Amino acid sequence: MPSPIDLSAPLLHGLHSLDLTTVLSSAHAHSTQLDACFDALAAGLASSGDAVAQPIEQFLDAIQVLDDPEDRLGHRVLFVDADNDLDFRRTLARCHVASYAEGRQYFARDNDGFPVEIGERCLQVLQRLTPEARVAILSPSADAQNRGVVALNYDGTVILQLPSSRWRLPVMPDCCGDAVGAFTEHEMQGLRDRRLQDGRTVGEMLDAMQAEMTMQQHRKLARWQAFNGRAYAQAGRFDLSAQAFVSACAAALRGDDWSDALVYCRDAFHGLVERRDASLSTRLGAQLVESYLAHGFVLVAADVRLALAAVILDQAGSAEVAARHCKLAGECFTAVGLEDISGRGEFEIARQIQKTIEAHREAWLSSGLVLKSYAIRFDAMRDYWTGRCLLPGTVGPWCLMRRVLSDEGQQGVLEIVAIRTAERFVSSAGAVSTGVQARTRAKWSMRDFYSGLLMLDILRAAKANPARAPSLATLESAALQRFLSDHLPDLHFCIELLEFRLENGVDPDRACEEFVSEVTAVGGWYGWKPLLKGNAQVADFRVALAECHLASIPQGRSYLATGGRDFPQPRAPRNRWSFERLERRVIGEPNYPFITAQRSLQLLRMLTPEARAKMLLQTPEAARSAPEAVAVSFDGLISLVIPGTRFEFPLMPADQSDAVGGVTRDEISRLMSTYVRPGKTIREHIEMAHANAPLDALRALAQGKRVYGERYAEAGRDDLAAIEFAQGCEAAMRTDDWGAAAHNARATLDCLGKWPDAGQARTLGMRLIEMFEAKGFRLLAAMVRWRLADEVFEPLHHTDVAAVMRRKAMAVYRARGVPLDAGTGGAVLDRLIRREIAVHREALQSEGLPLHRYSIRFDNLQDVYARIDFDVSEARGWGMIVRGECQSGRSGILDIVSDEALALLEKSDRHPTAYRDLRPGDLLQGVVVLDILQTAATMRSPESIDQNKTPASTKAVDAGVVVDSRKTGD
């Protein structure tokens, strides 16, 4: 069976179908169960991201059990000999799912029937169509119900809609040919010539879609077609296998993936040999030749001609056609000095490669050659890895090494190296630090080395490289731009090494430290004119470039956040030859996020307006490449690729400001509205990732945001600190970590009081209020309102807003029976907590008092840590400790403990049951404890569902408690 697809990097991601129509209307639209199934599937695939299994499986199950007495499925209208039997219903449902790109990906996973079984089922549907239904499909119609072609896939698959129904059918390769019921070549040509709504034919639309595909999409399409080819070969369908591999070869050539194209070409010939069909071999072989000629690979095309001639003669095909292929191949080989008509004399090929390399001597000594998306380098005509030089008059085995894989906006690098270098890398299997291929994060293989006729074709087709600089001026400073142009391959090689180390188990901190050392050493002490300014600029640029790239990946952010080693200080000229200087590091404080934010803003200011616009996806061309140029994490950090490089840039909160060079609100709005995948903007992608984040990740996020907020606050950036604390509060509330949420909420309000901004206070304050109220914590929400009124809006003279805040807070205080000064703690608050405990003593001792994902326990009404019994009349404070955190499918436990136990635990700084350090939120005291108890009582008491009413537990509290507390000071 073919290898399963790696769903962590879906082959069809970015290659989704193009819908040509909205959901078609029908006489019973949205009124039947069948319509509901179709709608649910379409909506589920559009909103579920990569998690498509659930909506697909629900659709397949629903169709099987659907009660259809009135033939809404259309069996008796569309099909013959198909009286609504369950097996054919399953066939229809699976074909319908396979008409979506997500459905094909689903079936391809774990080899669940794609493409072989799905293709056979699609052919079954065609075979059982009534003559009237078949004619309706093949006949153009202005009727939306009988439009026929409703979608096109990037691999050339046409999606049909069966007449007067919502069933969709992909025209798989099995559906075309001489099989019974399959479309003939004439019928397929009629479908390709069908006019669509915009006036273009289906064939023209497919050509336009292919022309707009990016390089990465062509490569993904090639891998997808190769997967299909292997699946067909395993099933013995060598005709379809050869056809798929021919398509894979063409797609790989369009994606400048020349070695893979050669592999797919050989696989296609294997299928042709097994099939033994001279007509098929002639047709598909001609397509291979045309593909290579279209990209300038004349010698490889000639080699294909020779192989094709041998296959045709072996299969008793036309001797005349075979002779013509041999004649054309011989002419090509002779034209380049290869006398052997087979073109396979290794010595002759090596000699021609040597002559071609020597003919470009001037190019190697300047900026090398260029071919399509690759720069070809042979600096000083010397193998960088072994030191071997090319000596005139000698014939040595040379090959091309793909050192950097090309990408959108990124030029790849091919280096001329000795064959011995290639053998070393392949045999090492990545055991050495350089044994990793760029961008693919894979170990070296022979596919990364081009030799023989392919290498000779590449060198003959390449042209002199006018410059090694990026086509787009990235940096404003001429000194920095010159540095980037001269050293971009070396800087990219640092990224290759970082990726290799992280992939191969090197300690992340060590890998990040070495990355910093390597990036900041690129170019050495760069430049002499101007001596100081140019060198200082380059030194700062390298540091900012390294730190920003690390901040865009999780391991790098961890390294920056936990401290470790700081970046090199600018080096003095007098120490430039000192070896110790290269190893010197300054042990510093953690850099993330404050120092990193400063450096990211510094790097942002270095960019040219054109590069800035492209990086922020403000141009149509850049927006089309957004899936490859943007990475988002569930914590909301957006990483963008710096144009012309492989380095990534984290869009920090400090960058989104009115500071010089900062990202404006308008730029942020347009960036967040950019689509990074069909149907999903960056904003929606972040929201989806945040909504699907596991509990452990959210807990880590809450802790990280608290730390980041504290660092911003220490640096005096209370505005940014407030944002971090609020985000930490939100993450904590999602995990029901109410202590951490209350801590972050208090910190948010403290920062808002120090950085009075009415707009930010209203936005963040309402976020806190809505979070607490959504979980039922109306008392905490009221305290937020009261503090905002007192500390923010009143000092800013927004008295009307402050009055509204106080009025709403007062209503909650009165409903809960809480005095206004309870928020400050003391005896009044302790008495209220004791009374809440006393009211629920039975539940607390037995099954526990449930609240969301937690159960509140007070076994035997005794503090199990300090061995103190509970007495409602004793003036003692009581709090809570998180005994066990909630997990997926398991509730957490909150133990009620005395203030004495809390003090001892806080002093020890160790959690008594989790055997780890205490975290903010493990120990709960004060108002949050009272709100937890009252909220649990409110949710437990059926008669008190309205949270504006007094909880059942507070009815036992003296109605005059507010007055009494103020009179007695109790």
N, C-alpha and C positions, 0 to 999 in steps of 0.2 A: 504493500500500500504506500501511497505517497506520504512524505513527511507531513505531520500536522502543522498548521499555520501558527506562527507565534502571535497570539492575540494581544500581547503587550505592545506590539507595533503592527496593527492590522494592515494587511496588504491593500485593502480597499479604502483605507482612510484617505480622504481627499479625492476619491474617484467615484463619488456617488452618482446615481442616475440623474438625468436632467428631465424633470417633469415638464410635459408640454401642455398640460391642462390642469385646471383645478379639479376638485372632486366633482365628478359628473352628477348632474341632477337626474332624478328618476321619479316615476310616479309614486313610488313608495319610499322616497329618500328619508332616512332617519326615522322611519316608522316601523321597521321590522327588525327582528333579532339579527338577521343577516347584515343589514346595514350597520347595526351597532357593532358587529364583529369587525366589519371593514373599517369603520371609523376608529375603533379602539386600536386596531393594529397600526393604522397610519399615524395616529397620535402618539402611540407608544414608541414607535421607531423614531419619530421626530424629537422626542423629549428624553429618551433614555440614554443618550450618549452611546458608550460602548457596551452597556448592559442591556443587550437586545433580547436575551433569552426569554425573559418573563413575558413581554407582550407577544412574542412569536408562539411560545408554547401555549399561552392562554388562547390565542386565535386557533391554533390547530386543535386543541381540545374542544373549544366551543363549537367549531364546525362539525366535529364528529358527533356531538350530542344534540345538535340543533334539530328541533322539531319543525319539519317542513311539509305540512300537508298540502299547501297550495303551490308547491314547487317554486318557491322563491329562488332556490338555487339554480333554476333554469335547466334541469336535466332533460326534461321531456321536450323543451324548446330547442336547446342547443345541440344535444347529443343523441346518437342512435345507440340502442342496446345499452342504455345506462339509466336504468330506472331507479335513480337515487340510491345505488348501492354504496355501502360504506367505504369499500376499497377505492372506488373511483372518486368518492367525495374527498378521501384523504389525498388522492393524486391532485385533484383540483386545488386543495388548500396548500399543499407543498409547492406547487407551481406558482401559486399566487404569492406566497412568501418569497420565493426565489426571484420574483420580478423586482424586488428591492435589493439594493446593494447590501444593506444590513442582513437581509435574508440569505443572500449567497454566502456572506461571511459566516453566518450561523451554521449553515449546512456544511461548509468547508471545514469547520472546526471539528476535530476528532474524526475526520473522514466520514461525516454523517451524510453521505449520499451525493456530494457535489464534486464534480459536475456529472458523473456517470449516471447515477440513479435519477437525478433531477432531469437530465436530458432525456432519458428514456420515458419518464412520466410526461414530459412536455410533448413528446412524440405521440404518446397514447392519447393525449387530449386532442391533438390534431386528427388522429386516425378516427376518432369517434365523433367528430363534428358532423352535423347534418350538412348536406350540400348547400342549403340556403345560408347557414351560418358561415361556411367557408367562403362563399361568394361575397357575403357582406363584409368579411374581413379584407378581402383582396380588392374590393371596389371602393374607390374614393367616395366619401359622403360628407355633406355639410352638416349632417345631423350629429350633435354632440354625443348622442347615445351610440352611434355607429362610426365613430371617428377612426377606430382601428389602432393606429400608432399613437400611444399616449406617453411614451417615455423612451429615452435613448441612453444607453450606458457607454461609458468611455471606451470599453473594449470592443465596441461595435455591435453589441447585442441590441436588438430592437424589441421593445416591450409592447405587446398588443393588448387591447381590451376586447373581450369577447362581446359580440353584438347584444345590445339591450340588456347589459348586465354590468356588474362591477368586477367581474373576474378578470385578472391580469395574467398574461402568459408570456414568458420570455422566449424568444426564438433562439433556442440553443443550437449548437452545431448539429446535433442529432436531427433537428427539424428541417434540415436542408439536405437534399440529395435525392437518391433513387429509392429510398425506403418507401414502403406503402404509407400514404397519407402525408409524407413530408412535402415541403414546398419545393417546387422545381426551381432551377436556376432562373427561368423566365419569370416565375412568380416572385422570387426574391428580388429580381431586378425591378419588378413593378413596385414592390414595397420601398425599395431604395429611391425610386423616382417619385414617390408619393409627395405631393405638396403639403407643407405644414401651414399653420396659421400665418406665419410671417412671410410666406411666399417661397421660402427655400425648400428644397427637397430633403428627404431624410439623409441621402448621401452627402449633400452639401452641409447639412447640420453636423453630421459626424466628422467631416473634414474640418469644420470650423472648431468643433470641440477639441479635436486632436491638436490643432494649431495653437490653442490657448493653454494647453497643458504645460505645466512646469517640468523641469528636468527630473525632479524627484517623483512627480506623478508618472512620467514615462517609465522610470525605473521600477516603481511599484507595480505598474501595469505589466511590465515584463516578468516580474516575479510571479504575479498572479497567473499569467498565461502559462508560464513554465509549470506552475503547480497543476494547472488543468492538464497540461501535456503529460506529466508524470502519472496523473490519475487515469487518463485514458489509456496510456501504455500498460499500466498494471491490469486494466480490464480487457486488454487485447484489442482495443480500438485504435490500431496504429494509424489509420487514416486521419482520425480526429486528433490523435497525439501529434502527428507531424504538422497538421494545420495549426495547432496551438503553439508549437515550438517555432514555427515560421513567424507567427504574430509576435511571440516573445522576442525573437531576434530583431525584428523591425523596431519594436518598442525600445529595446536596449540600445540600439544604434541611435535612436532619437534622443535617448538619455545620456549619450556619450559613455555608455558602459560597454566598451568594445570587447573586453575579454569575456564577459558573460554572453554577449551576442555570439561569439564564436562557439561557446559551449552549447548554446541553444541551437545553433546551426548544425552542429554535429548530432545533437539529439533528434533534430528533424530528419536528418539523413538516416538515422537508425530506424525511425518509424517508416520511412519510405522503403527501405530495404526489406523490412518485415512485411509490409503491406503488399509489395510486389504488384504495383499497379502503375504501368508506364505512363498512362495519361495523367494520373495524379502526380507522379514524380515530375513530369514535364512542367505542369502548371505551378506546383509549389516551388520547384527548383528555380524557375524563372523569377518568381517573387523574391527569393533569396538573392539572386544575382542583382536584381533591380534595387533592392535595399542597400546592398553594399556599394553599388555604383553611385547611388544617390548621395552617399556620404563620402565619396572620393576614394574608397578602398578598392582600387583597380586590381591589385594583385590577389587579394583575398577573393574578390569576385571571380578572377580567373581560376583560382584553385577550386572554387565552388563549381565552376563550369566543368572542370576535369572530373570531379567526383560525380557530377550529375550525368555526364556522358557515360561513365562506367555503370551507373545504376540503370540508365535507360537501356543500354545494350544488354545488361544482365537480365532485364525484365522483358526482353523481346520487343522493345519499342522501336521507334523510328531510327534507323541507322543514319539517315540524313541529318536529323536533328542532333544526334550525338556527335557526328563529324563536324557540324557547324560549331558546336560548343568547344570541341578540341581545337579547331582552327583559331577561334577568337582567343582562347586561352594562350595558345602558342604565340600569337602576335603580341599579347601583353607581356609575356615573359621575355621575349626577344627584345622588346623595346627598352627594357631596363637592364639588359645585359645578362639575363639568365638563359644560357644556351640550352640547358636541359629542359625539354618540353614539359616534363613533369613538374618543374618548378620546385622540386623538393631536395635538390642538392644542398646539404647543409653548409658545405664549405663555400659554394657559390653565393648563397644567401648572405652568409657572414661577410664575405668579401664585399658585396654590394652595400651592406649596412655600413661597413667601415668607410667605404668611399663616400657614402652619403653624409656620414658624420664629419669627415674631413672637409667636405664641400661647404659645410656651415661653420667653419672655424671662426670666422669673424663674429657670427651670431653668438657662439658659446662664450666668447670673451666679452660680450656686451650684455645683452638682455635675453639671450636665448631665442627659442622659437615658440610659436603659439599655434594650436590647432583647436578650433571650436572653443570649448570651455577649459582647455588645459594649457598651461605654460610648460614647455619642455626645456629642461636645464641640464647643462653639462659644464659646470663652472670650472674654468681652467682646464677643460678637457681631462678631467681627473675624477675617478670614482671616490666620492667623499668618504665611503665606509671602509674601503680597503687600501686607498691610496694609489691604486693602479692607474697609470696614465695611458692615454692612447698614443701609441708610437707609430709614426708614419711608416708605411711599407710592411707593417705586420698585420696579421689577421687574428683578432682575438674575439672570443665569444662575449658579446654585449647584449644587454636587454634593457627594457624600460621598466622602471619601478614606479608604481602609483603611490607616491608619498603622501599626497593630500588629495582626497576625493573632491571633485568639483561640486558646487551647489549653486542655488540661485543667488546671484550677486557675489559669488565666491569663486575665484579661479582656482582650479585644481593644479597640482604640480606633478609632472612626470620627470623622473631623473634617469639619466643613462648610467647604468651600473654594470659591473662585471657579472657574469653568470654565477661566479662563486659567491657573490653577495646575495643573490637570490636564493641560492641553495642554503646559505647560512641562515637567512631569515626563516625560510620555510621549515627547515629541520629544527630550529629552535622552538617552533610552535609558540612563540611569545614568551619564552623563558627569559629573554633579555629585556632590558628596559625599553629598547627600541622596537621590540617585536610586536607592534600593534599597528594596524592599518587605520589611517585617519578617517574620522566621521562614522565609519561603520562599526566601530568598537569591536571589531573582530580580529582574530589573530591572522598573521600572514598566511596566504595560500598562493598557489601558483596563478590564481586569477588576478593577483596584484602585479604580475610581471608579464610584459608583452615581449615576445621574441619572434624570430622567423619572419614570415611574410607580413604578419600584422605589424610588427615593428617597422619593417621597411616601408610599408604603406603609410604609416603615421609620419615617419620622417620625410617622405617624399611629398606628402600633402601639406605638411606644416609650413608656415611662413615666418619670416623674421618678426620677432616680438618688438613692436615699436617702443614699448616701455613696460617695466615690471610693476609699475604703480597701478593701484586700483583705477578702474575707469571713472569712478566718481571721486572727486576730491572730498575726502572725509574730514580733514582737519583744517582749521583756519590758519594755523601757524605754518609757514613754509618750512621751518626747521622740523616740526613734528611730522608734517606730511612727507618730507624727504626721508626721515627716519622710518616711518611706516612703510613707505614704498620699498626701501632698501632691505628691510628686515622682516617683512610680513611672513614669508615662509618659515623663518626661524621662530617667530612668535607663535605661528600656528603649530609648529612642532612641539612647543611647550604644552599646548592644549592636548595634543596627541598623547604625550607622556602622562599628563594628569589623568586622562581618561583611562589609559592603560593601567596605571597604578590603582585607581579606584576599582576597576573591573577585576583586578587580579589579587585583591585581598590585602594590599598595602594599607597600613594604618592611615585613616583619612587625614589626621592632623599632619602626619609626616608627608603625605602626598601633597597636601596644600602648601606646606612650608617649602618643599622642594620646587613646587610650581612658582611660588613667589620669588625664590632665589634665581630660578632660571629666567623668568620674564624680566626681572630687574637687571639681569646681567647681559641681556641681548644687546649687542652693539658696543658693549664695554663703556668706556668713558667717551661718549659720542661727540664727535665734532670739535673743531678748534675755532671756527669763525661763525658766529661770535663765541668767544671762549666760555664766558660765564652764562650768558643768557640762554644760548642754545642747549648747553649741557644741563642747566637747571630745568629747563622746560622738558627735556627728554626724561630726566630722572623722575620728575613729578608725574609725567604722562605714564611711564611704565608702572609706577606704583599704583596710580589710579586705575589703570587698565587691569592689572592683576587683581586688585581688591574687588573691583566691580564684577569681574568674571566669577570670582569665588562666591560673591554674594548672590549670584544668580542660581547656584546649585545648593541643594540641602547640606551636603558635607562641608561645603565652603562656608555657608552661614554658621554652621555649628563651630567650625574652626575660628571664625571671626568673633563669634559671640562668647566663646569660653576663654578667650584671651590667648594663651600660648605665647607666641612670639610676634612681635610687632614687625613692621616693614622696615627696610634699611633706611637709614638717614641719608640725605644727599652726601655723596662721597667727595672728600677733598681731593684736589688734583695731586697733592704731594703723596698721597697714598695709593695712587692708581696702579702701581706695580706690586703692591703688597698682596701676598696670597691670603694672609689673615683677613684682609679687607673683604674678600669674597665670602668668608664664613661668618663675618661679624653680624650679629643681630642684636637689637635692643629689646630687652624684655619689657613689655609694655602692658598697659591695661587693655581689656577687651575693646575691640574696635567697633563692633556692631551694636547698635545701628548708627550711633551719632557720627563717629569718624567716617564710617562708610558712606553715610548720607552726604557729608561734606565732599568726599572724593567723587561721588557720583555726580553731584552738581558741578564740580570742577570739570569732570570729563564731558558733561553735557555742554558746558560753555565752550569747550574746545572744538565742537563739531561745526562744520559749515552749515548754513541754512538748508542746503539741498540734502546733505546727509541726515540732518536732524529731521527734516520732513519725511524722508524715506524710512528712518528708524521708527518714527512715531506713526507710520502707516497713514500719512496724510496725503499720499499720492495714489492714484488709481492703480499704478503698476505695483506699488508696494503692498497695497491692500489685497491684491490677488495672490500674493505669496505669503499672506499672513499665517497660514497653518504651519509653514516651515520657519517663520521668522519670529514667532511668539511662543512663549511658554508661560503658563500660569500655574500657581500652586493654590491649594485650598485655603491658605491663609491670606490670599488676595494679592500676593506679590506678583507683578508682571515683569518678565524678563524679555528684553528685545535684543535682536542681533544688530551690532554696530555695522552699518553698511560697508561693504568691501572687505569685511573681516569675518572671522569665526568667533570673535569675542562677544560676550553677552553683557547686557547693561540692565541692572535692576532698577526699576522705576520706584524709588524710595519716596516716602511721604514728603521729605524735604524738597524733593524735585518738583512736587506739585504745589507750587507757590508763586507769589508775585516777585520773587527774587530775580535778579538779573540772570537770564538764561534758564529760568525755571519753566516748567511745563504749565501752560495756561489752562484755565477751566475748559475753554473751547477745545483745546487739543485733547485733553483728557476725555471729554464727552465723545468726540469723534473716535478716539482710540477704543473706548469701551464699547462703542456701537459697531466696531469692525467685526465681520464674521470670520471666525477661525475654523469653522467647519459648517457644513450645510445646516442651516436653521439655528445656529448657535453663535451669538456674539461673545466677545470676551467677557462682558459683564455676566451674561447667562452662564457661560462656562465656569466662571468663578463661583457663582451661586450654586450651580449643580455640584461642583467639586466640594464645596463647603457643606452642602446638605448631605452628601454621601460619605463624609469623613467619619471614620470609626471613632469610638469614644476615647481610646488611648491617644489618638492623634489630636483630638480636641483638648484633652487635658494638657498635653504638651504645649499646644498652642496657647492655652490660657496662661500657663506658667511663663512661656517665652514672652508673651505680650506684657506681662507684669514686669519682667526684667527689663525689656526694652523701654517701657514707660519710665521706670526708675532712672535709667541712664539718660533719657531725654530730659527728665526733670532735673537731674544733677547738673546737666549742661545748660540749664536755664531755658530750654525749649518746652515750656509747659503746654503750648498749643499742640505740639506733636505728641507729648507724653499723654495728654488727655485722649487723643485718638487711640493710642496703643492700649491704654487702660480700658477704654470702652470696648474695644475689640476683645480684650481678654475677658471682660465681664460677659460678653455675649457667648464666647466659647465655653466659659464655666457654666453658664445657665443651661446650655444645651446638654451638658453632662450632669446636670443637677448637682454641681459642686457649689452649693449656695454660699459657703464660707468664703471661697475664693472670689465668687461673684460680688459679694458684699465688700470685700477688701478692694477689688478693682473699682467698684462703683465709688467708694469713698475717695480713692486716689484720683479718680476722674474729676470729682467735684472739687477736691483740693486744687487741682491744676486749673480748672475753670475759674476758680476764685482768684488765682494768681495771674491769670492771663484773661482779663475781662473782655470777652468778645460775645456780644449778644447773639449773633448769628450762629457761631459754633456752639454756644451754650444751649440754644434752643434745639439745635440738631442733635447733639450728643445727649442732652438731658432727656429729650423725648425718647431717644433710643433706649436709655436706661429704664425709663418709666414703662415703656411698652414691654420690655423684656420681663420686668418684675411682674407686671399685671398679667401678662400672658400665662405665667405660672401660678398666679393667685396670690403673690406676695404684695398685697396692697399696702401694707404698713411700710415696707421698704420703699415702695414707689412714693408714698406720701412723704417720707423723710427726704427723698431726692427732691421733690417739689419744694419742700420747706427750705432746704439748703440753697437751692437755686434762687429762690425768692430773696433770701437774706444776704447771700454772699455774691450774687452775680447781678440780678436784675435791679434790686434796690440801689446798689452803688452806681449802677449805670443809668439811674433815673428812669427805668422802665417800670414805673409804679403800677401801671395797669396790669402788666404781665405778672408782676410780683403778687398783686392782690388776687388774681385768678389762681395762681399756684397755691397761695396760702388757703384760700377758700376750699379748694379741692382736697388739700391735705387735712384740713380741719374736719371735713366730713368723714374722712376715713378714721381719724383719731377717735371721734365721737362714736362711730359705729363699732369700733373695736374696743371701746372702753379704756383707752390709753390716754394718760395725761400728756400734756404738751412737752413736759420736761423729761419724759421717760427715755427719750433718745439719748440723753446724756448719761444714762446708767443710774446706779445708786439703788437705794433701798426700795423705791417705788417699783422700779423695773424688776428687781428680784422677787418682790411680792407677787407681781402679776405672773411671772414665770412659774412660781410655786403653785399658784392657784390653777394654772392651766394643767400642770402635772397632776395635781390632786383630782381634777375633774376626770382625767383619762387614765387613772391609775390602773384600772382593770385591763384596758387594752394594752397599755404599756408593758404589763407583766405577762400577758399571754401571747397573743399573735402579733403584737406590735401595732403601732399606729402608722398606717401606710400614707405615703406622700410621694407621688410620682414614682421614681425608680428606687425609693428608699423605704425602709421600715424603721420606725423610731422605737427603740427598746429601752426598758428600765427594769431589768430582771430583779425581782424581789424588792423593788423600790430601794435598792442599795447601790452606792457607787462602788463598782467592782475593783477600782484602782486604789481608792483611799479608804475603802471599807467604812463609809459613812452612810447611815440610814437616812432616808428622807423623812422630814417632818415639816408639814406645811406651815406650822406656826413658828418654826425656828428661823431666825434671821440669817439665812445663808443663801449665797448665790449658786445657781445651777446653770450649767452649760451643756455642750454636746461634743462628742468626738466621733470622727468617721472611723468606725471599726473596720469596715470593709467597703471598698468602692463598688459601685454598681458596674456590672459588665453586661455584655450582650446576652440576654436571656437569664440574667441573674440580678436580683435586687441587692442594693447595698444596705448597710446597717449603720444607724446612728445610735450611739449609746449616750444616755443622759448621765453626766458626771458632775461632781461638785467643783466649785471654783478652786478648792485646795488641790484637787487632782489636776485640774487644768494648769495651775501654776507649776506643779512638780513636772508635768509632762513638757511644758514649755521650757523649763530650765534644763531638762535632760536633752532636749532637741532630737529625740528619737521617738519614732512611732512604736507604741507598745506591742502591736500585733502584726504590722506590715514589715517590721524589721528594716526600716529605712529612715532617712532623715525626715523630720516633720516638714510639711509644706503649708504655706498659707492656705487656709481652708480646711485643714484637718481638725483644728480646734475652733469651735463656734461659741460665741458669747454675746450677751447683750440683746439688742433689738432683733437680730436675725434669728435667735433662738425663740423669742416670743412670736415672731411672725411665722416661723415654721410650725410651731404648735397650734397657733390659731388657724393657719391655712389648712393644716391637716384636719382640724376639727370641723372647719367649714365644709371641706370636701367629703367628710365622713358622715355629716349630719344631713339627712334628706330634707329636713325642714328649713335648712339654712343654705340652700343652694345659691340664693341671691347674695353675692358677696358684699353688697352694700348694707346688708342687715348685720346685726350683731351675731357673732358665732354663738353656738349653743353653750360653749364652755364659759363665755364671758357673762352669761346671764346670772351666774352665781356670784359674780363680782358686784360689790356694793355700787349702786348707781352713783353714789356720791364720792367715789374714789378720787375723782379729779379735784374736787373741792377739799376732801380730807387731806390729801397729800400736800396740798399747798398750805393748809392750816397747821398741820402737825409736823410737816417736814419729815414724815416717816420714810 
